[in-house]
Amino acid sequence: MAQTVLELKNVSKRYPLAPGSSLEAQGRIAAIDNVSLSLAAGQIYGFAGLNGAGKTTSIKAALGLIQPDSGSIELFGAPIDAAAFNQIGFCPEKPVFYETLTASEIIDFSGRLLNVTVDASRKKQILERVGLYDDRHKRVAAFSKGMQQRLGIACAMLHDPALYILDEPASGLDPLGRRLVKDILLELKQAGKTVFFSTHIISDITEICDKIAIIHNGQILYEGAVDEFCPGHKNGEERFIKIIQDYDSKAAAAKCSVR
C-alpha cells in the first residue's frame, strides 16, 4: 500500500466578513469547511473547483502558511514540521519575482533560498525543461505571465522534492504551455514523484490525473479515482458541472424551506 503523502482531516478556516457586508451579523464566513482529502505517493491528484471555491485556502493550510481553525493536516504521515518542507516543491498561482533579475539569476537566488547547489548543468536542465533556457538572460520584467508561471515551476523543481504542490499551474499559459506543463507532471510521476495541483480546467485532470477532488463553497463534494469519476476519461466537464449544479440546487431549496 502506497504511503499517504498528504492528508487533510476535517480542516476548516473562517475569516471575518468585510464591514458593511449583508452577512456581517453572522460574524465570520467559511473559506473551507471540514475539508478532508488524501494523496498517496506516486499519484497525480487534481484539485478542481470554480474560482473562489477554496482551493488556494486548502493549499495554504497544507503548506502551513495559514493556521486552520479546526482539523488536522499530515505531511508524509506526520504533523507539519519544518523538515517536511524540504521535500516539497511549491509554485503559487501567481509567482512573484524580482523583475530586475534574469531567469538565470532567479534560479541562482532560489537555489540559495533552498540551500541547494545549482551548477550550470542543473540550471540548463531545469530551464530547458520549462522552455526558458533561450530566455535565461532576459529580465523577468520582460516575461509574459505564462513565462513567469513556467519559471515558478522551474524553481519548484530545483531541489528535486518528493511532493509537488502547484496552485493553478496552467494559469496564464497558452495551449502549448499547458501541454508542456502536463508533460512535465507526467514525467515527475514516472520519476516516482507525487503531484497535487489545483485547477478549474477539468480536461487537464481527466487527461493526466489518478485522483480528483471537487471543492465548492469550501466543501469537498467529491473525491475519488478519475476512472470512476468519468469512465474512459470522457465527459469530465459535464460530470463536474452536474455535481456543482446539484449542490447549488439543494442549497437553494434548503434556504427556501427555512424562509
C-alpha positions as CSV (number, residue, x, y, z in Angstrom):
1,M,0.0,0.0,0.0
2,A,1.4,3.4,-1.0
3,Q,2.4,5.8,1.7
4,T,0.0,8.7,2.3
5,V,1.9,11.8,1.4
6,L,-0.7,14.5,2.2
7,E,-3.8,14.2,4.3
8,L,-6.3,16.8,5.4
9,K,-8.9,15.7,8.0
10,N,-11.9,17.9,8.6
11,V,-10.0,21.1,8.1
12,S,-11.9,24.4,8.4
13,K,-10.9,28.0,8.1
14,R,-13.1,31.0,8.7
15,Y,-12.4,34.7,8.0
16,P,-14.0,37.9,9.3
17,L,-16.6,39.4,7.0
18,A,-16.0,42.8,5.5
19,P,-17.6,45.7,7.4
20,G,-21.0,46.5,5.8
21,S,-21.4,43.0,4.4
22,S,-25.0,41.8,4.3
23,L,-23.7,38.7,6.1
24,E,-21.8,40.7,8.7
25,A,-24.2,39.7,11.5
26,Q,-23.0,36.2,11.1
27,G,-19.6,37.2,12.2
28,R,-17.3,35.1,10.0
29,I,-17.6,33.2,6.8
30,A,-16.0,29.8,6.0
31,A,-13.4,29.7,3.3
32,I,-13.1,26.0,3.7
33,D,-15.4,23.8,5.8
34,N,-14.5,20.3,7.0
35,V,-12.2,19.6,4.1
36,S,-10.8,16.1,4.0
37,L,-8.7,14.6,1.3
38,S,-5.9,12.1,1.0
39,L,-3.0,11.9,-1.5
40,A,-0.9,8.7,-1.9
41,A,2.7,8.6,-3.0
42,G,3.2,8.4,-6.8
43,Q,-0.2,9.9,-7.6
44,I,-1.1,12.9,-9.7
45,Y,-4.0,14.5,-7.8
46,G,-6.3,17.1,-9.4
47,F,-8.0,19.5,-7.0
48,A,-10.9,21.0,-9.0
49,G,-13.1,24.0,-8.3
50,L,-14.5,27.2,-9.5
51,N,-12.7,30.5,-8.8
52,G,-13.1,31.2,-5.1
53,A,-14.1,27.6,-4.2
54,G,-11.4,27.2,-1.5
55,K,-8.6,25.6,-3.5
56,T,-5.9,28.1,-2.5
57,T,-7.0,28.3,1.1
58,S,-6.7,24.5,1.3
59,I,-3.3,24.6,-0.2
60,K,-2.1,27.3,2.1
61,A,-3.3,25.3,5.1
62,A,-1.5,22.2,3.7
63,L,1.7,24.2,3.5
64,G,1.4,25.7,7.0
65,L,1.0,29.2,5.5
66,I,-2.3,29.7,7.4
67,Q,-3.4,28.1,10.6
68,P,-6.8,26.3,10.3
69,D,-9.4,26.8,12.9
70,S,-10.0,23.1,13.3
71,G,-9.0,19.8,11.8
72,S,-5.6,18.2,11.3
73,I,-3.0,18.0,8.5
74,E,-0.3,15.5,8.0
75,L,2.6,15.5,5.5
76,F,4.4,12.2,4.9
77,G,2.5,10.6,7.7
78,A,3.3,13.2,10.4
79,P,2.1,16.6,11.6
80,I,3.5,19.5,9.6
81,D,7.1,20.4,10.6
82,A,10.0,22.3,9.1
83,A,11.7,19.1,7.9
84,A,8.7,18.2,5.7
85,F,9.0,21.4,3.7
86,N,12.4,20.3,2.4
87,Q,10.6,17.6,0.5
88,I,8.0,19.9,-1.1
89,G,8.2,21.9,-4.3
90,F,5.6,24.7,-4.3
91,C,4.5,27.1,-7.0
92,P,1.7,29.6,-6.3
93,E,-0.8,30.7,-8.8
94,K,0.9,34.0,-9.3
95,P,4.6,33.6,-8.6
96,V,6.3,37.0,-7.9
97,F,9.9,37.6,-8.8
98,Y,12.4,40.5,-8.6
99,E,11.8,41.8,-12.1
100,T,15.2,43.3,-12.5
101,L,16.8,39.8,-12.3
102,T,17.2,37.5,-15.2
103,A,15.7,34.0,-15.3
104,S,19.2,32.6,-14.7
105,E,19.7,34.9,-11.7
106,I,16.3,33.9,-10.3
107,I,17.3,30.2,-10.4
108,D,20.6,31.1,-8.6
109,F,18.7,33.1,-6.0
110,S,16.1,30.3,-5.5
111,G,18.9,27.8,-5.1
112,R,20.4,29.8,-2.2
113,L,17.0,30.1,-0.5
114,L,16.6,26.4,-0.8
115,N,20.2,25.8,0.3
116,V,21.0,23.7,-2.8
117,T,23.8,24.0,-5.2
118,V,22.7,24.8,-8.7
119,D,25.5,24.3,-11.1
120,A,25.5,25.2,-14.8
121,S,24.3,21.7,-15.8
122,R,21.4,21.6,-13.4
123,K,20.4,25.2,-14.4
124,K,20.4,24.3,-18.1
125,Q,18.4,21.1,-17.4
126,I,15.7,22.9,-15.4
127,L,15.4,25.9,-17.7
128,E,15.3,23.7,-20.8
129,R,12.6,21.6,-19.3
130,V,10.3,24.6,-18.9
131,G,11.2,26.0,-22.2
132,L,13.1,29.1,-20.9
133,Y,16.8,28.3,-21.5
134,D,17.0,30.5,-24.6
135,D,15.5,33.3,-22.4
136,R,17.7,32.8,-19.4
137,H,19.5,36.2,-19.8
138,K,16.2,38.2,-20.2
139,R,15.0,40.1,-17.2
140,V,11.8,38.8,-15.7
141,A,10.1,42.2,-16.3
142,A,10.1,41.3,-20.0
143,F,8.5,37.9,-19.4
144,S,4.8,37.2,-20.2
145,K,2.5,35.8,-17.4
146,G,2.9,32.3,-18.9
147,M,6.7,32.6,-18.9
148,Q,6.7,33.7,-15.2
149,Q,4.4,30.7,-14.4
150,R,6.9,28.3,-16.0
151,L,9.8,30.0,-14.2
152,G,7.9,29.4,-10.9
153,I,7.6,25.7,-11.8
154,A,11.3,25.6,-12.5
155,C,12.1,27.0,-9.1
156,A,9.8,24.4,-7.5
157,M,11.8,21.6,-9.3
158,L,15.3,22.8,-8.2
159,H,15.8,20.7,-5.1
160,D,14.2,17.5,-6.6
161,P,11.4,17.3,-4.0
162,A,9.2,14.2,-3.4
163,L,6.0,16.2,-3.4
164,Y,4.9,19.0,-5.7
165,I,2.1,21.3,-4.7
166,L,1.1,23.6,-7.6
167,D,-1.7,26.2,-7.4
168,E,-3.2,26.6,-10.9
169,P,0.0,25.7,-12.7
170,A,-1.7,26.2,-16.1
171,S,-2.8,29.7,-15.2
172,G,-1.9,32.2,-18.0
173,L,-0.5,29.5,-20.3
174,D,-1.4,29.1,-24.0
175,P,-2.2,25.6,-25.3
176,L,1.5,24.8,-26.0
177,G,2.4,25.9,-22.5
178,R,-0.3,23.8,-20.9
179,R,0.8,20.8,-22.9
180,L,4.4,21.4,-21.7
181,V,3.3,21.6,-18.1
182,K,1.2,18.4,-18.4
183,D,4.1,16.6,-19.9
184,I,6.4,17.7,-17.0
185,L,3.8,16.5,-14.4
186,L,3.7,13.1,-16.1
187,E,7.5,12.9,-16.2
188,L,7.6,13.7,-12.5
189,K,5.2,10.8,-11.8
190,Q,7.3,8.5,-13.9
191,A,10.3,9.5,-11.7
192,G,8.4,8.5,-8.6
193,K,7.3,11.9,-7.5
194,T,3.8,12.9,-6.2
195,V,1.9,15.9,-7.6
196,F,-1.0,17.8,-6.2
197,F,-2.3,20.6,-8.3
198,S,-5.4,22.8,-8.3
199,T,-7.3,23.9,-11.4
200,H,-10.7,24.7,-12.9
201,I,-9.7,23.1,-16.2
202,I,-11.3,19.7,-15.9
203,S,-9.8,18.3,-19.1
204,D,-6.3,18.7,-17.6
205,I,-7.4,16.5,-14.7
206,T,-9.1,13.8,-16.7
207,E,-6.1,13.6,-19.1
208,I,-3.3,13.1,-16.6
209,C,-4.6,12.6,-13.0
210,D,-5.1,9.4,-11.0
211,K,-7.4,11.0,-8.5
212,I,-9.7,14.1,-8.3
213,A,-11.4,16.1,-5.6
214,I,-14.1,18.7,-6.3
215,I,-14.4,21.6,-3.9
216,H,-17.3,24.1,-4.0
217,N,-18.2,26.8,-1.5
218,G,-15.4,25.5,0.7
219,Q,-16.7,21.9,0.9
220,I,-15.5,18.7,-0.8
221,L,-18.3,17.4,-2.9
222,Y,-16.4,14.5,-4.5
223,E,-13.2,12.6,-4.1
224,G,-12.2,9.5,-6.0
225,A,-10.3,7.9,-8.8
226,V,-10.5,9.7,-12.2
227,D,-11.6,6.4,-13.8
228,E,-14.6,6.3,-11.5
229,F,-15.3,10.0,-11.9
230,C,-15.5,9.7,-15.7
231,P,-15.0,6.2,-17.1
232,G,-12.9,6.3,-20.2
233,H,-11.9,9.9,-19.2
234,K,-14.9,11.2,-21.2
235,N,-17.4,14.0,-20.3
236,G,-15.5,15.0,-17.2
237,E,-16.6,18.6,-17.5
238,E,-20.2,17.6,-17.7
239,R,-19.9,15.5,-14.6
240,F,-18.2,18.4,-12.8
241,I,-20.9,20.8,-13.8
242,K,-23.6,18.5,-12.7
243,I,-22.1,17.9,-9.3
244,I,-21.8,21.7,-8.8
245,Q,-25.3,22.4,-10.1
246,D,-26.9,19.6,-7.9
247,Y,-25.2,21.1,-4.8
248,D,-26.4,24.6,-5.6
249,S,-29.9,23.5,-6.3
250,K,-30.1,21.6,-3.0
251,A,-28.6,24.6,-1.1
252,A,-31.2,27.0,-2.7
253,A,-34.0,24.7,-1.8
254,A,-32.8,24.5,1.8
255,K,-32.8,28.3,2.0
256,C,-36.3,28.5,0.7
257,S,-37.6,25.9,3.2
258,V,-36.1,27.9,6.1
259,R,-37.9,31.0,4.9
